[in-house]
């Protein structure tokens, strides 16, 4: 993303802040000082780089640790037998990573990360209140955020269609799409484990990832740079974190929307809800409807997602028109007053 697009994002944030100041109650002096302003001088220091890297590494470490613990607990006899026979290899170990193991690994990871990261965020916010926004959520901001993430889901689908179209002509893209499908199969639920996948992928993973990327990382960026850059940088790290070309390329869209939703709503619960929404409709629902094998399920999924996209677009347009009218009315009242 170039500098011009980032400046546009900053302007969008500035317009939102201006309308909030006009419509909302005045801030107390202390709160005003804590909240900061877009014009204040910010400096990128060592902690701007160190803290995101530290907690990103910690997240990966806990993720791997949790996965290995689950593998050993579920398959200890088999692993010990292979060790005694000298037949344990990468291939045989990889076969132990079933969908149930992956989902249980995510649950154990979240059980460790949620209290650990939450403790850090709350403690940091006592010294730097601006790093963790917890304002009251308005219904309009919540619905606008859900509409934004649904639009990013539509963009994701268009991007995947484009990659699939290019794949026959570009061997690298073809190979990456095949690798992505293999990764998806790792979390595909076995018979009777849909509830386990829902709990892991739709509920716990979004909370854990938002604590890291919007909570820890974007919180650090917001005290060191303008909001537009903080949103873009956290989205790029969010994309790189997924570790494969296909997924990294398309999660940039939701990553930006999640950051924008967090900043405009000023409450971390909003991007968490957005992320749950995205994982449900983008990951869980296609599996629930069995879109790969069931043509009727595929048609149902397309109708649902496109219907949500259309409704979201309509809501955002009417919301924009309503807010613009309110601003005009406020300006006229100020001139007449």
N, C-alpha and C positions, 0 to 999 in steps of 0.2 A: 504494500500500500504506500503511495507516494505522499510527499509533504502536503500537496494541495488537498488530497482527500482527507488527510488528518486535520487540516485547518477547517474543512467543512464540518467534520465531526465536532471539533471544538466550538464552532459557531452554533451548532445544534444544541450543545450542552449549555452554551451561554444564553441562548434564547430561552431554554427551559428555566434556567436560574432566574432570568429577568422576570418571566411570567410568575414564577413562584414568589418572588419578592413583592410583586404588585398585588397578588391575590391573598397571600398568607399573612399571618400575624407577624409583627416585628420581633426580631430576635433579641434576646437579652444580651447585654454587652459581653458577658463571658462566653455565651454560646456563639456569638458572632465571631469572637476572636478564635474560638476553637475550630469553627467551620472553615475558616480561611477563605480566600478569594482567588479567582483565576488570575488576577493581576499580581499576586504576591510573588516574590522571588523564590524559586525552588532550585535546589542544587542536588545533583546526583552524587551521592556519597557511597562509601564502601558497603553500607548495609543495604542500599538499593539493589546491589548485585548479590551480596552474600546471603541475605535472608531468603530470597526466592530460590536460590540454588540449594541452600541448606535444606529447606523444607521440601523442595522437589525431590532431592536425593533421599530424604527421610521417607517420603511417600513411597518411592520405588522400593526402598529397602524393606519397608513394612509389607508392601504388596508381595514381594518375593518370599519373605519370611512366612507370611500367612499361607501362601500357596504350598510351600514345602511342608509346613506343619500339617495341613489338611491331607496332602498326598501320603505322608508317612502314617498318619492316624488311620486312614482308610485302607492303606495297602502295605502296612508294616510287614506282615508275614511274607508276602510276595517279594518285597524288596530285600528282606533278609535272606530269603532263599536264593535270590539271584546273586546277592553278594557272596554267599557261601559257595555257590557254583561258579563264581567268576564270570557270570553272563550278563551282569548289569551294564547297560550301555545307554547312550543318549536316546537311541531309538526306543528301547524297551521302557525307559523312564518316561519318554514323551507319551507313550501309550497309556500311562497312568493318569494323564491329564484329561479326564472325562469332563463333560459339561457340569456334572454335579460337583466335581472337585473345583472347577473354576468358580462356580457360583458360591460354594461354601468358602472358598478362599477370599472372595470379595466380601462376604459377610464378616469373616474374622478380621480382615483388613480394616473394615469400617468400624468394627468394635474397638479397635486400637486407636485409629486415627481420629474418630469423632471427639472423644474426650480430650485427647492430647492437643489437637489443633484448636479446639474450642477454648481450652485453658489458655493457650498462647494468645489467641485473638482478644479475649476478654482482658487479659493482663496488659497486653500492649495498648489496648484502647484506653486504659486508665491514664497512661502517660501521653498517648497520641490519639485523642478522640476521633480525629479525622480518618484514621485507618480502618475503623469499623463503623459503618453507618447502620443505625437501628431506628430510623424514624417510623412513625405510624404509616401504614400502607393504606392508600386510598384505593377505592374500587376501580376508579378510572385508570390509575397507574398500573394496577395489577392486570387489568384486562388488556391495556395497551401492550404490556410486556409479553403476555401470552400471545397476543396477535403478532408481535415482532418475531417471536421464536417459531411460530407456525409458518411465517413467511420464509424464515431461514430453512425450515424443513423442506419447503417447496424448492428453494434454490439448491439445496443438497441433492434432491431428486433429479433436477435438471443437470447438475454437474455429473452425477453418476451416469445418467443417460448419455451425456457427451463423451465420457471416458469409454463407455461400452461401444459407442459408435467409432471411436478412434482406435480401439484395441486391435481390430483385425489388421490395421495398417501400421501399428507401432508395437513391436514385440515387447518393449519394456512395460507399456501400459497393460498389455495382455497378461504378462507375468505377474504384475502387481495386483490386477483384479483377481487372478486365480489365488494368489496368496491371501488376499483379503477374504475371499470366500472360505478358505481353510480356517482363518481366524474366527469367522462368524460361526462355523460349525463347532468350534470349541465350546461356545456358550449355548448352542442349540440344546434345548431341554430334552432329557430322556423322558420316557413314558411316565407321566404322573408328577413331573418336577417343574411344571409351569409356575406354580406358586413360589417355588424356591428362586427361579429366575426373576420373577416379578419383584420379589423382596430384595434381591441383590442388585439387579440392573436398573430397576425403575425407582427404587426407594433409597437404598444405602449408597450406591456409587455416586449418584448426583450430589448427595450431601457432602460426601468426602471430597469430591473433585471441586465443588464450589468453595468449600472451606480453604482449599489450597489456592486455586487460581483467582477467584474474586476476593476471598478473605485475606489470605496471607500475601499473595503476589500483588494483586491490584491495589491492596491497601498500602503496600510499600511504595508502589509507583505513584500513587496519588499525592504523596508528600514530597515527591522528587520531581514531578513533571506535570504538564497539563493533562487534563482528563482525557482528551482525545488520544494522546500518546499512551496513557496508562491502559486505556481500553484496547487499543490495537496491540500493544506489547503483550498483555495478558492473553489475548486471543491467539497470538502467534505461538506463545509458549504452550498454550492449551493444545494447539494443533500438533506441534512437535512432540509433545508428550505421548501422543497416540502411536508414534513409532513406525507407521507404515504409510507409504505414499498415498494410497487411496483415501484412507481415513483422515490423515493429516491434511489433505487438500480440501476435503469438504467440511471439516469441523471448524474451519476458519469462519464460515458464515454464522453458525450458532455462537461461536466464541465471541464475536463482535456484539451480537445481539444480547448475550448474557451480560457482558460488561456494560453495555449501554443501559440495559434494564436495571442493573444494580445501581448505576450512577444516578439515573433519573428517578428511580423509586426511593433511593437512599435507604434500602433495607436488604440485607443479605438473604432473607427468606424469599425474596422475589426471584433472583436468579436460580435459587435451589428449586423453586416451583417450576420455573421455565425449563430447567434441565430435566426434571422428572417428566414434564409434558413431552419434551423432545424424545427422550429415551422410550417413552411408552409408545408414541405414534411412529417413531422412526425405527425402533428396534423390537419391541415386544409385540405390538399388534400384528406386524407381518408374519411373525412366527405363530401367533395365536390363530390367525386366519389361514395359515399354511399357503401363502401366496405362491411359493415355488412349485407346488404340486396341484393346487386346487385353483382352477380357473375362476370359479365363482368367488372364492376368497380373494383372489387378486383384483377382480372387478370391484368387490365391496371395499377393499382397501383404497383403491384409486378414488372411488366416490367419496369416501370419508375424508381422505386427506385433501382432495381438491375442494370439497365442500367447506372444510375448515379454512383453507387458504382464501376462498372467496369471502367468507364471513369475516375473516380477520382483516382483509383489505378494506371491506366496507366499513368496519368499525373504526379502523385507523383514519380513513378519510373523513368520516363524520366527526370523529373526535378532534381532528385537526381543524375542521370548519367551526366546530363549537368553541374551541379555545381561541381561534382567531377572532370570532365575533365578540367574545368576552374581552379580549384585549382592546379591540376597537371601542367597545362601550366604555371600558375603564379610561381610555385615553380621552374620549369625548367628555366624560364626566369630569376629568381632571382639567381639561381646557375650559369647560363651562364654570367649574368651581373657582 
